[in-house]
Amino acid sequence: MITPLGELELANAFQLRRFRKEIGNREARAAWAAFHADLRNGVVLMRDLAEDGFSYALRLVQKWTAKLGTRSLDIIPSRQRRPCAATLFSLSTSASANLPARRG
């Protein structure tokens, strides 16, 4: 079983491998296609979180991660991150410096 966040993490992992020149675009597309074939064939089941922010974040991952080396947590809109139980993050990338602080 996978959630939209898991799908986002997987897409981001493929794009980060492209960013690090570990795989090419063709290999990333093939891996993504294989994952979606597993979804279609019922090997992997998607659990819907009913969050439209994840689909937006997924589009951003596909467009920017291979170019900028971003992590999925850097991409998820802040309104999606706020409900999580964590109150303290230790983020190491310079892109993470602009994340909003958790309130409440």
Backbone as a printed PyTorch tensor [residue, N CA C, xyz], in Angstrom:
tensor([[[  0.8390,  -1.1700,   0.0000],
         [  0.0000,   0.0000,   0.0000],
         [  0.8920,   1.2440,   0.0000]],

        [[  0.4540,   2.2390,  -0.7260],
         [  1.2110,   3.4860,  -0.8220],
         [  0.2210,   4.6450,  -0.7740]],

        [[  0.6580,   5.7510,  -0.2490],
         [ -0.1560,   6.9580,  -0.1890],
         [  0.3890,   7.9650,  -1.2030]],

        [[ -0.3280,   9.0400,  -1.4410],
         [  0.2250,  10.0690,  -2.3150],
         [  1.5820,  10.5810,  -1.8320]],

        [[  1.7970,  10.6200,  -0.5190],
         [  3.1080,  11.0390,  -0.0140],
         [  4.1810,  10.0290,  -0.4070]],

        [[  3.8700,   8.7470,  -0.3240],
         [  4.8170,   7.7220,  -0.7510],
         [  5.1210,   7.8130,  -2.2360]],

        [[  4.0800,   8.0840,  -3.0330],
         [  4.2780,   8.2710,  -4.4720],
         [  5.1690,   9.4800,  -4.7340]],

        [[  4.9310,  10.5440,  -3.9790],
         [  5.7580,  11.7370,  -4.1040],
         [  7.2090,  11.4370,  -3.7530]],

        [[  7.4300,  10.7100,  -2.6680],
         [  8.7880,  10.3380,  -2.2580],
         [  9.4740,   9.5000,  -3.3350]],

        [[  8.7380,   8.5660,  -3.9290],
         [  9.3100,   7.7220,  -4.9800],
         [  9.6900,   8.5530,  -6.1980]],

        [[  8.7780,   9.4240,  -6.6330],
         [  9.0800,  10.2970,  -7.7770],
         [ 10.2870,  11.1680,  -7.4790]],

        [[ 10.3440,  11.6880,  -6.2680],
         [ 11.4620,  12.5520,  -5.8900],
         [ 12.7720,  11.7610,  -5.8760]],

        [[ 12.7180,  10.5190,  -5.4100],
         [ 13.9220,   9.6810,  -5.3860],
         [ 14.4550,   9.4510,  -6.7990]],

        [[ 13.5400,   9.1850,  -7.7560],
         [ 13.9790,   9.0120,  -9.1430],
         [ 14.6350,  10.2910,  -9.6650]],

        [[ 14.0150,  11.4200,  -9.3780],
         [ 14.5450,  12.6910,  -9.8780],
         [ 15.8580,  13.0760,  -9.1890]],

        [[ 15.9980,  12.7490,  -7.9150],
         [ 17.2780,  13.0080,  -7.2350],
         [ 18.3930,  12.1540,  -7.8300]],

        [[ 18.0830,  10.9340,  -8.2080],
         [ 19.0930,  10.0970,  -8.8640],
         [ 19.5080,  10.7120, -10.1910]],

        [[ 18.5610,  11.3300, -10.9050],
         [ 18.9150,  12.0520, -12.1310],
         [ 19.7980,  13.2380, -11.7990]],

        [[ 19.4480,  13.9800, -10.7600],
         [ 20.2250,  15.1510, -10.3490],
         [ 21.6720,  14.7590, -10.0400]],

        [[ 21.8420,  13.6070,  -9.3710],
         [ 23.1900,  13.1380,  -9.0150],
         [ 23.8690,  12.3950, -10.1630]],

        [[ 23.2270,  12.3620, -11.3330],
         [ 23.7620,  11.7060, -12.5390],
         [ 23.9590,  10.2090, -12.3410]],

        [[ 23.1590,   9.5990, -11.4620],
         [ 23.2310,   8.1590, -11.2410],
         [ 22.4070,   7.3980, -12.2850]],

        [[ 21.3680,   8.0360, -12.7960],
         [ 20.5580,   7.4590, -13.8660],
         [ 20.1970,   8.5770, -14.8450]],

        [[ 19.8090,   8.1750, -16.0280],
         [ 19.3800,   9.1450, -17.0300],
         [ 17.8630,   9.3020, -17.0350]],

        [[ 17.4010,  10.2040, -17.8580],
         [ 15.9770,  10.4650, -17.9710],
         [ 15.2180,   9.2110, -18.4110]],

        [[ 15.7770,   8.4730, -19.3520],
         [ 15.1200,   7.2580, -19.8560],
         [ 14.9340,   6.2350, -18.7300]],

        [[ 15.9470,   6.0590, -17.8980],
         [ 15.8370,   5.1080, -16.7920],
         [ 14.8130,   5.5730, -15.7600]],

        [[ 14.7900,   6.8600, -15.4800],
         [ 13.8210,   7.4000, -14.5250],
         [ 12.4000,   7.2000, -15.0400]],

        [[ 12.1940,   7.4630, -16.3270],
         [ 10.8620,   7.2650, -16.9170],
         [ 10.4560,   5.7910, -16.8940]],

        [[ 11.4010,   4.9090, -17.1520],
         [ 11.1020,   3.4740, -17.1360],
         [ 10.7260,   3.0100, -15.7310]],

        [[ 11.4470,   3.4890, -14.7370],
         [ 11.1400,   3.1270, -13.3520],
         [  9.7620,   3.6470, -12.9560]],

        [[  9.4560,   4.8830, -13.3540],
         [  8.1540,   5.4840, -13.0540],
         [  7.0370,   4.6950, -13.7490]],

        [[  7.2740,   4.2920, -15.0020],
         [  6.2900,   3.4980, -15.7410],
         [  6.0880,   2.1310, -15.0820]],

        [[  7.1660,   1.5220, -14.5960],
         [  7.0620,   0.2280, -13.9280],
         [  6.2480,   0.3470, -12.6380]],

        [[  6.4640,   1.4190, -11.9010],
         [  5.6930,   1.6560, -10.6810],
         [  4.2050,   1.7820, -11.0190]],

        [[  3.8830,   2.5610, -12.0540],
         [  2.4870,   2.7420, -12.4280],
         [  1.8700,   1.4580, -12.9930]],

        [[  2.6770,   0.6250, -13.6330],
         [  2.1860,  -0.6850, -14.0850],
         [  1.8240,  -1.5370, -12.8720]],

        [[  2.6490,  -1.4850, -11.8350],
         [  2.3380,  -2.2100, -10.5950],
         [  1.0450,  -1.6920,  -9.9590]],

        [[  0.8250,  -0.3810, -10.0240],
         [ -0.4360,   0.1750,  -9.5140],
         [ -1.6230,  -0.3620, -10.3140]],

        [[ -1.5130,  -0.3120, -11.6390],
         [ -2.5990,  -0.7880, -12.4970],
         [ -2.8940,  -2.2700, -12.2900]],

        [[ -1.8440,  -3.0570, -12.0430],
         [ -1.9920,  -4.5110, -11.9010],
         [ -2.3180,  -4.9490, -10.4810]],

        [[ -2.4400,  -4.0020,  -9.5670],
         [ -2.8060,  -4.3360,  -8.1970],
         [ -1.6640,  -4.8360,  -7.3340]],

        [[ -0.4390,  -4.7690,  -7.8330],
         [  0.7160,  -5.1660,  -7.0320],
         [  0.9040,  -4.1810,  -5.8840]],

        [[  0.6800,  -2.9150,  -6.1840],
         [  0.7430,  -1.8420,  -5.1940],
         [ -0.6340,  -1.1830,  -5.1640]],

        [[ -1.1440,  -0.9230,  -3.9670],
         [ -2.4450,  -0.2820,  -3.8210],
         [ -2.2580,   1.1480,  -3.3350]],

        [[ -3.0110,   2.0660,  -3.9250],
         [ -2.9460,   3.4720,  -3.5380],
         [ -4.0180,   3.7410,  -2.4920]],

        [[ -3.5950,   4.3290,  -1.3950],
         [ -4.5370,   4.7650,  -0.3600],
         [ -4.6880,   6.2690,  -0.5040]],

        [[ -5.8660,   6.7150,  -0.8280],
         [ -6.1190,   8.1300,  -1.0870],
         [ -6.1720,   8.9250,   0.2080]],

        [[ -5.4040,  10.0050,   0.2530],
         [ -5.4380,  10.9110,   1.3920],
         [ -6.3400,  12.1090,   1.1240]],

        [[ -6.9210,  12.1620,  -0.0630],
         [ -7.8210,  13.2640,  -0.4580],
         [ -7.1670,  14.6250,  -0.2680]],

        [[ -5.9290,  14.7340,  -0.6480],
         [ -5.1960,  15.9850,  -0.5120],
         [ -4.7250,  16.4460,  -1.8830]],

        [[ -5.2870,  17.5250,  -2.3970],
         [ -4.8940,  18.0110,  -3.7100],
         [ -3.4870,  18.5980,  -3.7230]],

        [[ -2.9770,  18.9650,  -2.5670],
         [ -1.6210,  19.5100,  -2.4940],
         [ -0.5570,  18.5160,  -2.9130]],

        [[ -0.8220,  17.2230,  -2.7180],
         [  0.1540,  16.2230,  -3.1200],
         [  0.2660,  16.1300,  -4.6350]],

        [[ -0.8430,  16.2550,  -5.3410],
         [ -0.7580,  16.1960,  -6.8060],
         [ -0.0030,  17.4110,  -7.3360]],

        [[ -0.1830,  18.5510,  -6.7010],
         [  0.5720,  19.7480,  -7.0880],
         [  2.0540,  19.5490,  -6.7920]],

        [[  2.3600,  19.0150,  -5.6150],
         [  3.7540,  18.7560,  -5.2540],
         [  4.3860,  17.7490,  -6.2050]],

        [[  3.6200,  16.7520,  -6.6300],
         [  4.1350,  15.7570,  -7.5660],
         [  4.5260,  16.4060,  -8.8870]],

        [[  3.7030,  17.3340,  -9.3720],
         [  4.0500,  18.0480, -10.6090],
         [  5.3390,  18.8580, -10.4090]],

        [[  5.4940,  19.4810,  -9.2440],
         [  6.7170,  20.2510,  -8.9700],
         [  7.9400,  19.3440,  -8.9210]],

        [[  7.7910,  18.1630,  -8.3110],
         [  8.8980,  17.1930,  -8.2610],
         [  9.3360,  16.8250,  -9.6680]],

        [[  8.3690,  16.4780, -10.5170],
         [  8.6980,  16.0610, -11.8750],
         [  9.3830,  17.1820, -12.6530]],

        [[  9.0290,  18.4150, -12.3480],
         [  9.5810,  19.5440, -13.0910],
         [ 10.9380,  20.0060, -12.5550]],

        [[ 11.1430,  20.0070, -11.2320],
         [ 12.2980,  20.7080, -10.6660],
         [ 13.3520,  19.8630,  -9.9480]],

        [[ 13.0130,  18.6940,  -9.4000],
         [ 13.9750,  17.9700,  -8.5710],
         [ 15.2430,  17.5980,  -9.3310]],

        [[ 15.1170,  17.1180, -10.5590],
         [ 16.3130,  16.7260, -11.3260],
         [ 17.1950,  17.9310, -11.6390]],

        [[ 16.6160,  19.1130, -11.6590],
         [ 17.3920,  20.3220, -11.9550],
         [ 17.9770,  20.9530, -10.7040]],

        [[ 17.2370,  20.9010,  -9.5760],
         [ 17.6550,  21.6210,  -8.3690],
         [ 18.0920,  20.7240,  -7.2130]],

        [[ 17.7770,  19.4330,  -7.2770],
         [ 18.1550,  18.5260,  -6.2050],
         [ 17.3070,  18.6800,  -4.9560]],

        [[ 16.0780,  19.1220,  -5.1100],
         [ 15.2080,  19.3340,  -3.9550],
         [ 14.7130,  18.0200,  -3.3780]],

        [[ 14.3710,  18.0630,  -2.1020],
         [ 13.7590,  16.9150,  -1.4370],
         [ 12.2580,  17.1290,  -1.4090]],

        [[ 11.5070,  16.0470,  -1.2760],
         [ 10.0490,  16.1850,  -1.3180],
         [  9.5230,  17.0450,  -0.1750]],

        [[ 10.1320,  16.9790,   0.9970],
         [  9.6710,  17.8150,   2.1040],
         [  9.8330,  19.2950,   1.7810]],

        [[ 10.8220,  19.6260,   0.9540],
         [ 11.0030,  21.0190,   0.5370],
         [  9.9040,  21.4620,  -0.4250]],

        [[  9.2780,  20.5080,  -1.0960],
         [  8.3260,  20.8180,  -2.1510],
         [  6.8820,  20.8180,  -1.6650]],

        [[  6.5570,  19.9480,  -0.7150],
         [  5.1680,  19.8570,  -0.2510],
         [  4.7330,  21.2250,   0.2620]],

        [[  3.6070,  21.7330,  -0.2250],
         [  3.1430,  23.0430,   0.2560],
         [  3.0230,  23.0560,   1.7760]],

        [[  3.3430,  24.1840,   2.3890],
         [  3.3870,  24.2560,   3.8450],
         [  2.0570,  23.8820,   4.4860]],

        [[  0.9360,  24.1280,   3.8200],
         [ -0.3500,  23.7580,   4.4140],
         [ -0.4860,  22.2410,   4.5320]],

        [[  0.2550,  21.4860,   3.7210],
         [  0.2250,  20.0320,   3.8070],
         [  1.1040,  19.5400,   4.9530]],

        [[  2.1500,  20.2740,   5.2840],
         [  3.0800,  19.8380,   6.3220],
         [  2.5670,  20.1380,   7.7190]],

        [[  1.7920,  21.1530,   7.9020],
         [  1.3870,  21.5940,   9.2350],
         [  0.6830,  20.5370,  10.0680]],

        [[ -0.1870,  19.7010,   9.4970],
         [ -0.8820,  18.7400,  10.3540],
         [  0.0020,  17.6330,  10.9180]],

        [[  1.2110,  17.4750,  10.4390],
         [  2.0260,  16.3580,  10.9030],
         [  2.3770,  16.5070,  12.3790]],

        [[  2.6450,  15.3910,  13.0090],
         [  2.8510,  15.3650,  14.4430],
         [  4.2090,  15.9180,  14.8630]],

        [[  5.1520,  15.9590,  13.9710],
         [  6.4900,  16.4230,  14.3450],
         [  6.4800,  17.9020,  14.7000]],

        [[  7.2290,  18.2470,  15.7110],
         [  7.3170,  19.6480,  16.1010],
         [  8.6980,  20.2110,  15.8220]],

        [[  9.6490,  19.3510,  15.5170],
         [ 11.0070,  19.8050,  15.2760],
         [ 11.5720,  19.0410,  14.0930]],

        [[ 12.1220,  19.7580,  13.1280],
         [ 12.7600,  19.1510,  11.9720],
         [ 14.2240,  19.5240,  11.9810]],

        [[ 15.0590,  18.6150,  11.5420],
         [ 16.4590,  18.9110,  11.3250],
         [ 16.6980,  18.7650,   9.8330]],

        [[ 16.6890,  19.8820,   9.1330],
         [ 16.8080,  19.8610,   7.6810],
         [ 18.1650,  20.4060,   7.2800]],

        [[ 18.7810,  19.7420,   6.3220],
         [ 20.1670,  20.0820,   6.0230],
         [ 20.3900,  20.8300,   4.7230]],

        [[ 19.3790,  21.0080,   3.8910],
         [ 19.6180,  21.6820,   2.6240],
         [ 19.3610,  23.1720,   2.7450]],

        [[ 20.0040,  23.9330,   1.9080],
         [ 19.8000,  25.3810,   1.9480],
         [ 18.3760,  25.7430,   1.5600]],

        [[ 17.7320,  24.9270,   0.7310],
         [ 16.3430,  25.1910,   0.3530],
         [ 15.4160,  25.0710,   1.5470]],

        [[ 15.8210,  24.2860,   2.5540],
         [ 14.9850,  24.0870,   3.7260],
         [ 14.9690,  25.2920,   4.6530]],

        [[ 15.8770,  26.1920,   4.4820],
         [ 15.9600,  27.3440,   5.3800],
         [ 14.7330,  28.2280,   5.3030]],

        [[ 13.9870,  28.1570,   4.2080],
         [ 12.8200,  29.0090,   4.0350],
         [ 11.5150,  28.3520,   4.4570]],

        [[ 11.5610,  27.1600,   5.0720],
         [ 10.3370,  26.4970,   5.5090],
         [  9.7030,  27.2850,   6.6460]],

        [[  8.3760,  27.3780,   6.6730],
         [  7.7150,  28.0830,   7.7610],
         [  7.8410,  27.3150,   9.0650]],

        [[  7.9040,  28.0270,  10.1610],
         [  7.9680,  27.4000,  11.4690],
         [  6.5910,  26.8430,  11.8250]],

        [[  6.5500,  25.7200,  12.5420],
         [  5.2860,  25.1590,  12.9650],
         [  4.7380,  25.9750,  14.1130]],

        [[  3.4580,  26.2650,  14.0430],
         [  2.8010,  27.0470,  15.1030],
         [  1.6840,  26.2430,  15.7030]],

        [[  1.4640,  26.4850,  16.9930],
         [  0.3240,  25.8800,  17.6730],
         [  0.6130,  24.5050,  18.0550]]])
